[in-house]
Amino acid sequence: MEIAVINRVSPIAIAIAMIFCCSPAQSRAGQPNILLIFIDDLGWKDIGCYGNDFVETPRIDQLAAEGLRFTNFYASGAVCSPTRCALQSGQNQARIGITAHIPGHWRPFERVITPQTTMALPLDTVTIAESLKASGYTTGYVGKWHLGNGPEFQPDRQGYDFSAVIGGPHLPGRYRVQGRSDLKPKPNQYRTDFEADLCIDFMRQNKDQPFFLMLSPFAVHIPLAAMSEKVQKYEAMAKQTGNSLPHPVYAAMIEHCDDMVGRLVDSLEQLDIADDTMIVFTSDNGGLYKRYDYRESADDLVSSQAPLKGEKGSLHEGGIRVPLIIRHPATVKSAGVCDEPTISHDFYPTFVEMAGGELPINQTIDGHSLLPLMTAPTQTLDRDALHWHYPHYHHDRPASAIRERDWKLIEYLDGTGDVELYNLADDLGETKNLASEKQGRAGDLKRKLTTWRSSVLARTPIPNPSYDPERAHEWWNLKSGKPVPSEQRKRFPPTEKD
């Protein structure tokens, strides 16, 4: 285990005040604390209040009962780094070029050469933390960052007063702390428990001033791992009910996250700041259908997002539609539901407006404030469309997508010219491609999508002169320049003896 405590001030942070047009730091009056809980790979149908009747998520469901649940909320990207980029910047990630998880995949013999993703969030980006600091907030970050390797690209260089970036999957391994904290993980402590400890300590230290705290646990990302008593519970439930999905270990991981949420909510109550805190619960991309840490077996299925089509790494609904719950007693009525399409980069202007601050004057903000929907959920936002750009091979082919009210178009960018058109009001599961039947609608949306890509200077694939259909399936390592022996890295499925 390695703990590095670093206290340095970025020159970029010193200059932040020069690019804002805002008043001096305000008092707490009217400035709620903001707690953003950002689960990794949690799908739209993975928790009880979104229709999962197998996993027990009472504390998350309680947030929904006491707050506002969004039914058409989307992750900005189909994988983690793009969505994290959009959230921190308030921009569609295509503007910055972080369009794949860092460092991304490489398929050198596919039909097209896909663009290399930007390897870190640029330091001249004014982050949501820097905007909130300009309004007098203390800022904290706990968990997975995934916006650049190396110390110069960590949260403490992007406006966070306190940060604990934790490596390793589910037991806290290497982690890097910047700011005040004497906490260390207990022996064999599950990672979400340690992340909750760090967050509670931050809230306790800053309860008398407005704070912004982002918690980004590694769960429920693969490799699947959970504490044995929870796994055994869901294994027994699966035998009793006949459920094959979600996987019992995955279900246990979701319950670990629910326990974490409960601890945070209870701590806010104990600190007497629950009414002064806006809690936002969401995910970075859609759920994972199939696990990839084991070789092919009957045990490799993780979850189902049905009726949604697709999974993480795809621009179908299962890859980008995710839960969003907001609880804030001062602005949100309990048990509300909002059906308006919204997206991750909407958080930036929402939080700044809640803080009474100003948006940066030299940085395009693509998001729209959700505050009108929080006070009146049946309203519509003044927005033409939502856009996605994922020009990479992953769990699908390179593609862009646009949603304009009920209509959604996916354009594949792999040289095939394939286009898919769906009416989500009639076909949530994207089962009937209407592109041939509704050629006018498809052509209009395709033109709008092309215009949008040009406006944000989106990087797109180009034809590959080395295209080899017999080798197109190969994955190569970007660092080593050698093939990835993926089958050798996978473990065999567990046996009864395990």
Disulfide bonds with the S-S distance in Angstrom:
none
